[in-house]
């Protein structure tokens, strides 16, 4: 047996999945899921309307530093417990079955929803790309057309995942270089092509309040403590999904070290690359008010900037690079979600676990891949509902219900991260670290990580517009942020299920090898 197989045996599992991934491939999948070619393009408008350039130029590195601390705490955990269950397995080991059950469901729901959101974002940018080369296509936009593109992308991602684990490793390796070279080319285009660029002072000091809060004031308590933090969600949403390195650890060589390195390095390099890319966006802005006006009409802020600054050809190239990066990201998200499904089912936590925990002759969890694909499609059906944010004369049609699902996804993932991070801190020096450890730094890293997650989760459930608050004179249900309803509703359902049923049969991770063998490896 290899050292990896012995380590896995000590944790109670036989080697069911094919261990063909290198350390670079493990890093690559988290880097691909973070995908600066996805989040930086699709959620730029959130930061633009809530804080403006300073929410991007200063907010990105500020929030990235906190996320890197979260990454360091998770790297230590995956080094000690390199299993496909990842987050929920750590919680079960450190806090018992109940902690594992809640963590697992939060993580699983978050991964399925993130897979859906990334695939839907990719569909939008594929549609934008086609629109840049076809006027007739651009003139016939509809939510139904984007949804069809979304379904096709999900099917293609599923086929890539089903074919073989080795193919996935190759795809993710290619994805890294696509993201690096593509982002570099986009920055070069945005430096060379535009007629003029914004000043350094504008990029690092300009403030915008397009949220509707406080009458559009860009100073004062409400701006600094409500509006600007809402803009920070650009960073928090983009840099997520790095737990993929943990979920793929059973398929990675020298996993105790490689998976730990994959988590923190994917965050670190994405933070640097994303900041450079976003600064290029800001310097390329030709008409700030024009960006604000078009964001109000429902357009992507990034694409508005490209339309202002670039010619047709260079505009098409930039959107194509982003769309392809988002396709890579979709494949990686589906891989991570399917491995979590496999692991959680292996321990009997998901209805129909016997089906979802099976692997085919190539040691790929095909049924788990299909389950995530179907669920991602189903939870995205609300994106077909047309909600007019404008007027009858000037309609602004947005798939608002879908954006609430996106918020729930990120809240679910980060709350799932917080539970084992807190439990590891609570264990203190009794924690048995792996080959990669934070040493005594865990004493301040873990509390900071948990506090950051709690704070950002609170902001994620707040209404994005004043008219979304019940009691506001302009209140309307179409402006309500449904994230708290869905989030707390999900937690309530899981809590009731645990109390009524699951606590009687869910005992945490189940060993797939005899306990006597586990004890022998421990000795």
One Martini backbone bead per residue (centre of mass of N, CA, C, O) as a GRO file, in nm:
protein
  523
    1UNK     BB    1   0.099   0.034   0.018
    2UNK     BB    2   0.053   0.350   0.022
    3UNK     BB    3   0.054   0.628   0.209
    4UNK     BB    4  -0.230   0.715   0.125
    5UNK     BB    5  -0.374   0.443   0.187
    6UNK     BB    6  -0.294   0.435   0.485
    7UNK     BB    7  -0.428   0.698   0.568
    8UNK     BB    8  -0.714   0.613   0.477
    9UNK     BB    9  -0.729   0.363   0.663
   10UNK     BB   10  -0.711   0.524   0.932
   11UNK     BB   11  -1.001   0.661   0.847
   12UNK     BB   12  -1.175   0.391   0.711
   13UNK     BB   13  -1.068   0.357   0.402
   14UNK     BB   14  -1.079   0.260   0.093
   15UNK     BB   15  -0.962   0.255  -0.245
   16UNK     BB   16  -1.202   0.356  -0.478
   17UNK     BB   17  -1.060   0.578  -0.606
   18UNK     BB   18  -0.867   0.727  -0.844
   19UNK     BB   19  -0.510   0.793  -0.799
   20UNK     BB   20  -0.421   1.053  -1.051
   21UNK     BB   21  -0.353   1.310  -0.900
   22UNK     BB   22  -0.186   1.585  -0.877
   23UNK     BB   23  -0.097   1.862  -0.712
   24UNK     BB   24  -0.168   2.050  -0.949
   25UNK     BB   25  -0.456   1.939  -0.999
   26UNK     BB   26  -0.563   2.016  -0.722
   27UNK     BB   27  -0.517   2.318  -0.754
   28UNK     BB   28  -0.673   2.354  -1.026
   29UNK     BB   29  -0.967   2.310  -0.927
   30UNK     BB   30  -0.981   2.554  -0.734
   31UNK     BB   31  -0.892   2.767  -0.939
   32UNK     BB   32  -1.132   2.708  -1.136
   33UNK     BB   33  -1.366   2.772  -0.937
   34UNK     BB   34  -1.296   3.054  -0.870
   35UNK     BB   35  -1.259   3.209  -1.123
   36UNK     BB   36  -1.179   3.517  -1.250
   37UNK     BB   37  -1.357   3.470  -1.523
   38UNK     BB   38  -1.623   3.489  -1.352
   39UNK     BB   39  -1.679   3.668  -1.093
   40UNK     BB   40  -1.551   3.936  -1.207
   41UNK     BB   41  -1.780   3.952  -1.435
   42UNK     BB   42  -2.069   3.888  -1.288
   43UNK     BB   43  -2.017   4.083  -0.996
   44UNK     BB   44  -1.926   4.382  -1.048
   45UNK     BB   45  -2.197   4.542  -1.008
   46UNK     BB   46  -2.213   4.515  -0.702
   47UNK     BB   47  -1.961   4.699  -0.646
   48UNK     BB   48  -2.036   4.946  -0.814
   49UNK     BB   49  -2.309   5.014  -0.650
   50UNK     BB   50  -2.127   4.933  -0.372
   51UNK     BB   51  -1.878   5.191  -0.380
   52UNK     BB   52  -1.715   5.120  -0.624
   53UNK     BB   53  -1.384   5.135  -0.681
   54UNK     BB   54  -1.312   5.085  -0.372
   55UNK     BB   55  -1.452   4.799  -0.359
   56UNK     BB   56  -1.213   4.693  -0.548
   57UNK     BB   57  -0.924   4.811  -0.492
   58UNK     BB   58  -0.965   4.758  -0.168
   59UNK     BB   59  -1.164   4.519  -0.117
   60UNK     BB   60  -1.023   4.278  -0.241
   61UNK     BB   61  -0.759   4.256  -0.061
   62UNK     BB   62  -0.904   4.263   0.213
   63UNK     BB   63  -1.083   4.003   0.181
   64UNK     BB   64  -0.861   3.807   0.083
   65UNK     BB   65  -0.711   3.790   0.352
   66UNK     BB   66  -0.940   3.643   0.504
   67UNK     BB   67  -0.965   3.401   0.310
   68UNK     BB   68  -0.676   3.300   0.356
   69UNK     BB   69  -0.720   3.225   0.649
   70UNK     BB   70  -0.932   3.015   0.591
   71UNK     BB   71  -0.744   2.841   0.415
   72UNK     BB   72  -0.535   2.770   0.633
   73UNK     BB   73  -0.733   2.619   0.822
   74UNK     BB   74  -0.813   2.404   0.598
   75UNK     BB   75  -0.534   2.289   0.537
   76UNK     BB   76  -0.493   2.157   0.814
   77UNK     BB   77  -0.739   1.965   0.794
   78UNK     BB   78  -0.669   1.810   0.526
   79UNK     BB   79  -0.401   1.693   0.628
   80UNK     BB   80  -0.541   1.514   0.847
   81UNK     BB   81  -0.821   1.478   0.644
   82UNK     BB   82  -0.800   1.315   0.332
   83UNK     BB   83  -1.122   1.344   0.217
   84UNK     BB   84  -1.409   1.366   0.031
   85UNK     BB   85  -1.584   1.491   0.261
   86UNK     BB   86  -1.422   1.684   0.426
   87UNK     BB   87  -1.589   1.904   0.598
   88UNK     BB   88  -1.784   1.694   0.738
   89UNK     BB   89  -1.565   1.506   0.845
   90UNK     BB   90  -1.432   1.705   1.035
   91UNK     BB   91  -1.683   1.763   1.208
   92UNK     BB   92  -1.728   1.471   1.302
   93UNK     BB   93  -1.450   1.426   1.436
   94UNK     BB   94  -1.473   1.699   1.631
   95UNK     BB   95  -1.824   1.699   1.694
   96UNK     BB   96  -1.985   1.483   1.563
   97UNK     BB   97  -2.274   1.389   1.403
   98UNK     BB   98  -2.428   1.660   1.412
   99UNK     BB   99  -2.208   1.838   1.289
  100UNK     BB  100  -2.182   1.668   1.028
  101UNK     BB  101  -2.472   1.691   0.923
  102UNK     BB  102  -2.494   2.001   0.895
  103UNK     BB  103  -2.239   2.045   0.728
  104UNK     BB  104  -2.308   1.859   0.490
  105UNK     BB  105  -2.567   2.006   0.396
  106UNK     BB  106  -2.449   2.283   0.351
  107UNK     BB  107  -2.228   2.194   0.150
  108UNK     BB  108  -2.405   2.047  -0.060
  109UNK     BB  109  -2.599   2.275  -0.131
  110UNK     BB  110  -2.378   2.476  -0.211
  111UNK     BB  111  -2.252   2.308  -0.445
  112UNK     BB  112  -2.503   2.281  -0.621
  113UNK     BB  113  -2.561   2.589  -0.646
  114UNK     BB  114  -2.287   2.674  -0.765
  115UNK     BB  115  -2.307   2.506  -1.017
  116UNK     BB  116  -2.555   2.654  -1.124
  117UNK     BB  117  -2.445   2.949  -1.125
  118UNK     BB  118  -2.204   2.905  -1.314
  119UNK     BB  119  -2.361   2.789  -1.555
  120UNK     BB  120  -2.542   3.042  -1.588
  121UNK     BB  121  -2.317   3.245  -1.633
  122UNK     BB  122  -2.202   3.104  -1.884
  123UNK     BB  123  -2.456   3.132  -2.056
  124UNK     BB  124  -2.453   3.441  -2.065
  125UNK     BB  125  -2.163   3.468  -2.201
  126UNK     BB  126  -2.227   3.307  -2.449
  127UNK     BB  127  -2.454   3.494  -2.541
  128UNK     BB  128  -2.279   3.750  -2.561
  129UNK     BB  129  -2.080   3.647  -2.769
  130UNK     BB  130  -2.283   3.596  -2.996
  131UNK     BB  131  -2.385   3.896  -2.996
  132UNK     BB  132  -2.105   4.019  -3.102
  133UNK     BB  133  -2.152   3.843  -3.398
  134UNK     BB  134  -2.485   3.888  -3.373
  135UNK     BB  135  -2.756   4.087  -3.421
  136UNK     BB  136  -2.995   3.887  -3.420
  137UNK     BB  137  -2.928   3.757  -3.150
  138UNK     BB  138  -2.933   4.021  -2.978
  139UNK     BB  139  -3.248   4.086  -3.057
  140UNK     BB  140  -3.346   3.780  -2.910
  141UNK     BB  141  -3.366   3.795  -2.616
  142UNK     BB  142  -3.394   3.538  -2.350
  143UNK     BB  143  -3.442   3.338  -2.079
  144UNK     BB  144  -3.495   3.078  -2.237
  145UNK     BB  145  -3.232   3.071  -2.401
  146UNK     BB  146  -3.037   3.065  -2.160
  147UNK     BB  147  -3.147   2.801  -2.037
  148UNK     BB  148  -3.068   2.617  -2.268
  149UNK     BB  149  -2.765   2.675  -2.248
  150UNK     BB  150  -2.742   2.572  -1.959
  151UNK     BB  151  -2.818   2.275  -2.012
  152UNK     BB  152  -2.593   2.213  -2.213
  153UNK     BB  153  -2.360   2.271  -2.018
  154UNK     BB  154  -2.432   2.055  -1.808
  155UNK     BB  155  -2.406   1.810  -1.997
  156UNK     BB  156  -2.110   1.852  -2.078
  157UNK     BB  157  -1.999   1.838  -1.788
  158UNK     BB  158  -2.097   1.551  -1.731
  159UNK     BB  159  -1.939   1.406  -1.955
  160UNK     BB  160  -1.658   1.488  -1.850
  161UNK     BB  161  -1.700   1.342  -1.568
  162UNK     BB  162  -1.765   1.046  -1.674
  163UNK     BB  163  -1.531   0.945  -1.845
  164UNK     BB  164  -1.273   1.054  -1.649
  165UNK     BB  165  -1.042   1.140  -1.414
  166UNK     BB  166  -0.805   1.209  -1.602
  167UNK     BB  167  -0.950   1.415  -1.779
  168UNK     BB  168  -1.005   1.617  -1.553
  169UNK     BB  169  -0.712   1.681  -1.492
  170UNK     BB  170  -0.650   1.796  -1.771
  171UNK     BB  171  -0.866   2.019  -1.777
  172UNK     BB  172  -0.756   2.169  -1.520
  173UNK     BB  173  -0.474   2.226  -1.629
  174UNK     BB  174  -0.572   2.395  -1.868
  175UNK     BB  175  -0.733   2.603  -1.702
  176UNK     BB  176  -0.501   2.748  -1.568
  177UNK     BB  177  -0.369   2.858  -1.834
  178UNK     BB  178  -0.620   3.004  -1.932
  179UNK     BB  179  -0.642   3.200  -1.694
  180UNK     BB  180  -0.362   3.325  -1.714
  181UNK     BB  181  -0.349   3.398  -2.019
  182UNK     BB  182  -0.628   3.534  -2.044
  183UNK     BB  183  -0.592   3.755  -1.831
  184UNK     BB  184  -0.340   3.880  -1.961
  185UNK     BB  185  -0.476   3.954  -2.232
  186UNK     BB  186  -0.694   4.137  -2.117
  187UNK     BB  187  -0.506   4.341  -1.989
  188UNK     BB  188  -0.362   4.419  -2.250
  189UNK     BB  189  -0.611   4.520  -2.402
  190UNK     BB  190  -0.691   4.738  -2.175
  191UNK     BB  191  -0.421   4.898  -2.222
  192UNK     BB  192  -0.412   4.944  -2.549
  193UNK     BB  193  -0.704   5.014  -2.679
  194UNK     BB  194  -0.795   5.242  -2.529
  195UNK     BB  195  -0.800   5.586  -2.548
  196UNK     BB  196  -0.839   5.595  -2.230
  197UNK     BB  197  -0.761   5.651  -1.879
  198UNK     BB  198  -0.782   5.634  -1.565
  199UNK     BB  199  -0.688   5.745  -1.276
  200UNK     BB  200  -0.541   5.661  -0.984
  201UNK     BB  201  -0.727   5.827  -0.805
  202UNK     BB  202  -0.999   5.716  -0.906
  203UNK     BB  203  -0.956   5.410  -0.848
  204UNK     BB  204  -0.879   5.473  -0.515
  205UNK     BB  205  -1.138   5.704  -0.444
  206UNK     BB  206  -1.390   5.636  -0.577
  207UNK     BB  207  -1.745   5.686  -0.509
  208UNK     BB  208  -2.044   5.469  -0.505
  209UNK     BB  209  -2.418   5.509  -0.475
  210UNK     BB  210  -2.653   5.272  -0.630
  211UNK     BB  211  -2.860   5.141  -0.404
  212UNK     BB  212  -3.055   5.376  -0.244
  213UNK     BB  213  -2.908   5.444  -0.005
  214UNK     BB  214  -2.897   5.747   0.144
  215UNK     BB  215  -2.951   5.903  -0.134
  216UNK     BB  216  -2.649   5.834  -0.256
  217UNK     BB  217  -2.443   5.853  -0.045
  218UNK     BB  218  -2.059   5.865  -0.019
  219UNK     BB  219  -2.109   5.897   0.296
  220UNK     BB  220  -2.099   5.780   0.600
  221UNK     BB  221  -2.225   5.528   0.786
  222UNK     BB  222  -2.394   5.374   0.569
  223UNK     BB  223  -2.174   5.348   0.359
  224UNK     BB  224  -1.943   5.203   0.537
  225UNK     BB  225  -2.161   4.974   0.687
  226UNK     BB  226  -2.339   4.885   0.414
  227UNK     BB  227  -2.272   4.944   0.119
  228UNK     BB  228  -1.973   4.854   0.097
  229UNK     BB  229  -2.003   4.558   0.204
  230UNK     BB  230  -2.185   4.473  -0.036
  231UNK     BB  231  -1.942   4.502  -0.239
  232UNK     BB  232  -1.762   4.264  -0.111
  233UNK     BB  233  -1.919   4.023  -0.248
  234UNK     BB  234  -1.744   3.986  -0.491
  235UNK     BB  235  -1.511   3.839  -0.342
  236UNK     BB  236  -1.667   3.621  -0.181
  237UNK     BB  237  -1.787   3.482  -0.438
  238UNK     BB  238  -1.535   3.424  -0.605
  239UNK     BB  239  -1.375   3.314  -0.339
  240UNK     BB  240  -1.475   2.997  -0.392
  241UNK     BB  241  -1.445   2.635  -0.380
  242UNK     BB  242  -1.162   2.540  -0.240
  243UNK     BB  243  -1.272   2.257  -0.123
  244UNK     BB  244  -1.198   2.073  -0.365
  245UNK     BB  245  -0.922   1.972  -0.261
  246UNK     BB  246  -1.063   1.788  -0.053
  247UNK     BB  247  -1.262   1.619  -0.237
  248UNK     BB  248  -0.986   1.524  -0.413
  249UNK     BB  249  -0.786   1.369  -0.213
  250UNK     BB  250  -0.847   1.059  -0.296
  251UNK     BB  251  -0.707   1.146  -0.599
  252UNK     BB  252  -0.433   1.232  -0.453
  253UNK     BB  253  -0.111   1.270  -0.434
  254UNK     BB  254   0.009   1.350  -0.145
  255UNK     BB  255  -0.247   1.478   0.010
  256UNK     BB  256  -0.156   1.599   0.288
  257UNK     BB  257   0.000   1.828   0.117
  258UNK     BB  258  -0.136   1.897  -0.161
  259UNK     BB  259  -0.423   1.987  -0.060
  260UNK     BB  260  -0.326   2.212   0.125
  261UNK     BB  261  -0.185   2.373  -0.099
  262UNK     BB  262  -0.430   2.404  -0.291
  263UNK     BB  263  -0.597   2.596  -0.119
  264UNK     BB  264  -0.405   2.846  -0.059
  265UNK     BB  265  -0.296   2.890  -0.351
  266UNK     BB  266  -0.564   2.946  -0.496
  267UNK     BB  267  -0.621   3.203  -0.337
  268UNK     BB  268  -0.363   3.368  -0.378
  269UNK     BB  269  -0.354   3.373  -0.697
  270UNK     BB  270  -0.643   3.482  -0.735
  271UNK     BB  271  -0.606   3.747  -0.583
  272UNK     BB  272  -0.391   3.866  -0.768
  273UNK     BB  273  -0.523   3.825  -1.049
  274UNK     BB  274  -0.796   3.968  -0.983
  275UNK     BB  275  -0.684   4.250  -0.916
  276UNK     BB  276  -0.553   4.310  -1.187
  277UNK     BB  277  -0.810   4.276  -1.355
  278UNK     BB  278  -0.988   4.490  -1.209
  279UNK     BB  279  -0.803   4.731  -1.259
  280UNK     BB  280  -0.831   4.719  -1.566
  281UNK     BB  281  -1.128   4.785  -1.569
  282UNK     BB  282  -1.113   5.066  -1.432
  283UNK     BB  283  -0.909   5.206  -1.629
  284UNK     BB  284  -1.117   5.150  -1.887
  285UNK     BB  285  -1.310   5.357  -1.815
  286UNK     BB  286  -1.502   5.607  -1.990
  287UNK     BB  287  -1.815   5.604  -1.848
  288UNK     BB  288  -1.939   5.595  -1.541
  289UNK     BB  289  -2.241   5.669  -1.583
  290UNK     BB  290  -2.291   5.453  -1.801
  291UNK     BB  291  -2.251   5.214  -1.616
  292UNK     BB  292  -2.472   5.278  -1.413
  293UNK     BB  293  -2.713   5.287  -1.610
  294UNK     BB  294  -2.677   4.986  -1.717
  295UNK     BB  295  -2.702   4.842  -1.447
  296UNK     BB  296  -2.997   4.939  -1.403
  297UNK     BB  297  -3.081   4.762  -1.674
  298UNK     BB  298  -2.910   4.468  -1.628
  299UNK     BB  299  -2.620   4.489  -1.694
  300UNK     BB  300  -2.303   4.407  -1.722
  301UNK     BB  301  -2.040   4.588  -1.619
  302UNK     BB  302  -1.813   4.457  -1.781
  303UNK     BB  303  -1.951   4.478  -2.065
  304UNK     BB  304  -1.979   4.785  -2.063
  305UNK     BB  305  -1.678   4.848  -2.056
  306UNK     BB  306  -1.609   4.702  -2.323
  307UNK     BB  307  -1.796   4.867  -2.504
  308UNK     BB  308  -1.651   5.141  -2.449
  309UNK     BB  309  -1.326   5.048  -2.495
  310UNK     BB  310  -1.395   4.855  -2.740
  311UNK     BB  311  -1.396   4.681  -3.005
  312UNK     BB  312  -1.545   4.421  -3.152
  313UNK     BB  313  -1.307   4.220  -3.151
  314UNK     BB  314  -1.195   4.262  -2.861
  315UNK     BB  315  -1.463   4.210  -2.724
  316UNK     BB  316  -1.497   3.914  -2.817
  317UNK     BB  317  -1.238   3.802  -2.695
  318UNK     BB  318  -1.294   3.863  -2.397
  319UNK     BB  319  -1.564   3.704  -2.374
  320UNK     BB  320  -1.452   3.432  -2.465
  321UNK     BB  321  -1.250   3.388  -2.237
  322UNK     BB  322  -1.461   3.395  -2.012
  323UNK     BB  323  -1.655   3.173  -2.108
  324UNK     BB  324  -1.446   2.944  -2.106
  325UNK     BB  325  -1.373   2.970  -1.805
  326UNK     BB  326  -1.667   2.902  -1.710
  327UNK     BB  327  -1.667   2.615  -1.824
  328UNK     BB  328  -1.440   2.507  -1.652
  329UNK     BB  329  -1.578   2.575  -1.383
  330UNK     BB  330  -1.822   2.387  -1.414
  331UNK     BB  331  -1.670   2.120  -1.420
  332UNK     BB  332  -1.537   2.155  -1.138
  333UNK     BB  333  -1.794   2.186  -0.969
  334UNK     BB  334  -1.913   1.906  -1.040
  335UNK     BB  335  -1.685   1.743  -0.923
  336UNK     BB  336  -1.703   1.837  -0.629
  337UNK     BB  337  -2.006   1.772  -0.580
  338UNK     BB  338  -1.986   1.463  -0.649
  339UNK     BB  339  -1.781   1.388  -0.424
  340UNK     BB  340  -1.959   1.475  -0.192
  341UNK     BB  341  -2.193   1.288  -0.260
  342UNK     BB  342  -2.038   1.026  -0.234
  343UNK     BB  343  -1.943   1.060   0.063
  344UNK     BB  344  -2.222   1.115   0.199
  345UNK     BB  345  -2.343   0.844   0.092
  346UNK     BB  346  -2.137   0.646   0.217
  347UNK     BB  347  -2.277   0.750   0.511
  348UNK     BB  348  -2.609   0.775   0.465
  349UNK     BB  349  -2.729   1.093   0.429
  350UNK     BB  350  -2.864   1.030   0.151
  351UNK     BB  351  -3.113   0.964  -0.027
  352UNK     BB  352  -3.004   0.687  -0.196
  353UNK     BB  353  -2.701   0.610  -0.126
  354UNK     BB  354  -2.650   0.343  -0.285
  355UNK     BB  355  -2.640   0.496  -0.561
  356UNK     BB  356  -2.434   0.751  -0.511
  357UNK     BB  357  -2.181   0.547  -0.407
  358UNK     BB  358  -2.121   0.454  -0.682
  359UNK     BB  359  -1.888   0.298  -0.907
  360UNK     BB  360  -1.727   0.244  -1.182
  361UNK     BB  361  -1.478   0.091  -1.368
  362UNK     BB  362  -1.325   0.393  -1.343
  363UNK     BB  363  -1.390   0.520  -1.058
  364UNK     BB  364  -1.670   0.674  -1.109
  365UNK     BB  365  -1.942   0.878  -0.982
  366UNK     BB  366  -2.196   0.884  -1.186
  367UNK     BB  367  -2.457   0.919  -1.016
  368UNK     BB  368  -2.363   1.177  -0.875
  369UNK     BB  369  -2.338   1.347  -1.126
  370UNK     BB  370  -2.637   1.324  -1.215
  371UNK     BB  371  -2.769   1.442  -0.963
  372UNK     BB  372  -2.640   1.725  -0.972
  373UNK     BB  373  -2.734   1.802  -1.256
  374UNK     BB  374  -3.039   1.788  -1.203
  375UNK     BB  375  -3.054   1.979  -0.956
  376UNK     BB  376  -2.931   2.228  -1.094
  377UNK     BB  377  -3.166   2.254  -1.296
  378UNK     BB  378  -3.407   2.276  -1.096
  379UNK     BB  379  -3.305   2.530  -0.915
  380UNK     BB  380  -3.308   2.717  -1.196
  381UNK     BB  381  -3.608   2.764  -1.282
  382UNK     BB  382  -3.655   3.061  -1.164
  383UNK     BB  383  -3.503   3.200  -1.414
  384UNK     BB  384  -3.779   3.204  -1.589
  385UNK     BB  385  -3.874   3.431  -1.416
  386UNK     BB  386  -4.028   3.737  -1.486
  387UNK     BB  387  -3.898   4.039  -1.342
  388UNK     BB  388  -3.999   4.373  -1.316
  389UNK     BB  389  -3.784   4.653  -1.229
  390UNK     BB  390  -3.950   4.844  -1.385
  391UNK     BB  391  -4.156   4.933  -1.638
  392UNK     BB  392  -4.383   4.909  -1.887
  393UNK     BB  393  -4.213   5.099  -2.077
  394UNK     BB  394  -3.928   5.010  -1.899
  395UNK     BB  395  -3.811   4.717  -1.892
  396UNK     BB  396  -3.658   4.499  -1.626
  397UNK     BB  397  -3.527   4.180  -1.671
  398UNK     BB  398  -3.495   3.950  -1.391
  399UNK     BB  399  -3.363   3.656  -1.219
  400UNK     BB  400  -3.415   3.695  -0.896
  401UNK     BB  401  -3.454   3.410  -0.767
  402UNK     BB  402  -3.169   3.307  -0.844
  403UNK     BB  403  -2.995   3.505  -0.671
  404UNK     BB  404  -3.081   3.379  -0.401
  405UNK     BB  405  -2.944   3.105  -0.451
  406UNK     BB  406  -2.659   3.217  -0.459
  407UNK     BB  407  -2.652   3.317  -0.167
  408UNK     BB  408  -2.703   3.044  -0.036
  409UNK     BB  409  -2.452   2.905  -0.140
  410UNK     BB  410  -2.241   3.081   0.008
  411UNK     BB  411  -2.349   3.051   0.292
  412UNK     BB  412  -2.332   2.743   0.306
  413UNK     BB  413  -2.029   2.714   0.263
  414UNK     BB  414  -1.919   2.903   0.493
  415UNK     BB  415  -2.069   2.767   0.730
  416UNK     BB  416  -1.933   2.493   0.685
  417UNK     BB  417  -1.648   2.597   0.743
  418UNK     BB  418  -1.688   2.710   1.039
  419UNK     BB  419  -1.731   2.456   1.208
  420UNK     BB  420  -1.445   2.311   1.191
  421UNK     BB  421  -1.279   2.560   1.264
  422UNK     BB  422  -1.394   2.586   1.549
  423UNK     BB  423  -1.336   2.294   1.650
  424UNK     BB  424  -1.030   2.310   1.622
  425UNK     BB  425  -0.996   2.542   1.826
  426UNK     BB  426  -1.128   2.388   2.066
  427UNK     BB  427  -0.908   2.153   2.074
  428UNK     BB  428  -0.638   2.258   2.022
  429UNK     BB  429  -0.357   2.069   2.115
  430UNK     BB  430  -0.522   1.791   2.060
  431UNK     BB  431  -0.472   1.818   1.777
  432UNK     BB  432  -0.397   1.608   1.493
  433UNK     BB  433  -0.169   1.679   1.284
  434UNK     BB  434  -0.030   1.696   0.994
  435UNK     BB  435   0.215   1.787   0.763
  436UNK     BB  436   0.022   2.044   0.771
  437UNK     BB  437   0.072   2.346   0.969
  438UNK     BB  438   0.003   2.635   1.191
  439UNK     BB  439   0.038   2.583   1.467
  440UNK     BB  440  -0.015   2.850   1.692
  441UNK     BB  441  -0.187   3.027   1.482
  442UNK     BB  442  -0.474   2.909   1.539
  443UNK     BB  443  -0.556   3.100   1.782
  444UNK     BB  444  -0.620   3.345   1.559
  445UNK     BB  445  -0.725   3.235   1.289
  446UNK     BB  446  -0.996   3.087   1.357
  447UNK     BB  447  -1.161   3.325   1.481
  448UNK     BB  448  -1.140   3.512   1.235
  449UNK     BB  449  -1.278   3.324   1.032
  450UNK     BB  450  -1.553   3.302   1.177
  451UNK     BB  451  -1.624   3.603   1.194
  452UNK     BB  452  -1.620   3.664   0.890
  453UNK     BB  453  -1.847   3.468   0.815
  454UNK     BB  454  -2.070   3.592   0.986
  455UNK     BB  455  -2.066   3.878   0.869
  456UNK     BB  456  -2.108   3.808   0.563
  457UNK     BB  457  -2.379   3.656   0.606
  458UNK     BB  458  -2.542   3.898   0.701
  459UNK     BB  459  -2.510   4.067   0.440
  460UNK     BB  460  -2.640   3.850   0.243
  461UNK     BB  461  -2.945   3.886   0.388
  462UNK     BB  462  -2.972   4.161   0.297
  463UNK     BB  463  -3.109   4.404   0.144
  464UNK     BB  464  -3.016   4.564  -0.162
  465UNK     BB  465  -3.275   4.742  -0.109
  466UNK     BB  466  -3.484   4.954   0.048
  467UNK     BB  467  -3.748   4.818  -0.093
  468UNK     BB  468  -3.686   4.532   0.074
  469UNK     BB  469  -3.812   4.658   0.322
  470UNK     BB  470  -4.029   4.617   0.554
  471UNK     BB  471  -4.198   4.945   0.558
  472UNK     BB  472  -4.131   5.064   0.313
  473UNK     BB  473  -4.281   5.285   0.095
  474UNK     BB  474  -4.143   5.100  -0.163
  475UNK     BB  475  -4.244   4.831  -0.116
  476UNK     BB  476  -4.153   4.510  -0.276
  477UNK     BB  477  -4.124   4.175  -0.347
  478UNK     BB  478  -3.915   4.206  -0.586
  479UNK     BB  479  -3.687   4.331  -0.369
  480UNK     BB  480  -3.649   4.082  -0.217
  481UNK     BB  481  -3.441   3.889  -0.012
  482UNK     BB  482  -3.457   3.530  -0.011
  483UNK     BB  483  -3.215   3.411   0.149
  484UNK     BB  484  -3.317   3.390   0.449
  485UNK     BB  485  -3.552   3.202   0.389
  486UNK     BB  486  -3.383   2.971   0.262
  487UNK     BB  487  -3.172   2.933   0.480
  488UNK     BB  488  -3.353   2.894   0.738
  489UNK     BB  489  -3.529   2.679   0.611
  490UNK     BB  490  -3.309   2.467   0.571
  491UNK     BB  491  -3.213   2.449   0.865
  492UNK     BB  492  -3.490   2.366   0.980
  493UNK     BB  493  -3.525   2.101   0.824
  494UNK     BB  494  -3.265   1.967   0.928
  495UNK     BB  495  -3.336   1.987   1.231
  496UNK     BB  496  -3.593   1.818   1.220
  497UNK     BB  497  -3.468   1.565   1.095
  498UNK     BB  498  -3.272   1.513   1.323
  499UNK     BB  499  -3.474   1.493   1.562
  500UNK     BB  500  -3.674   1.274   1.433
  501UNK     BB  501  -3.432   1.081   1.280
  502UNK     BB  502  -3.111   1.099   1.227
  503UNK     BB  503  -3.011   1.053   1.532
  504UNK     BB  504  -3.080   0.731   1.512
  505UNK     BB  505  -2.867   0.668   1.241
  506UNK     BB  506  -2.652   0.891   1.246
  507UNK     BB  507  -2.282   0.830   1.303
  508UNK     BB  508  -2.128   0.910   1.067
  509UNK     BB  509  -1.861   0.793   0.949
  510UNK     BB  510  -1.810   0.508   0.751
  511UNK     BB  511  -1.654   0.224   0.732
  512UNK     BB  512  -1.488   0.023   0.458
  513UNK     BB  513  -1.330  -0.108   0.690
  514UNK     BB  514  -1.222  -0.273   0.935
  515UNK     BB  515  -1.165  -0.186   1.258
  516UNK     BB  516  -0.911  -0.361   1.296
  517UNK     BB  517  -0.754  -0.226   1.066
  518UNK     BB  518  -0.758   0.060   1.173
  519UNK     BB  519  -0.609  -0.006   1.440
  520UNK     BB  520  -0.353  -0.112   1.303
  521UNK     BB  521  -0.277   0.160   1.166
  522UNK     BB  522  -0.265   0.327   1.429
  523UNK     BB  523  -0.028   0.137   1.547
   0.00000   0.00000   0.00000
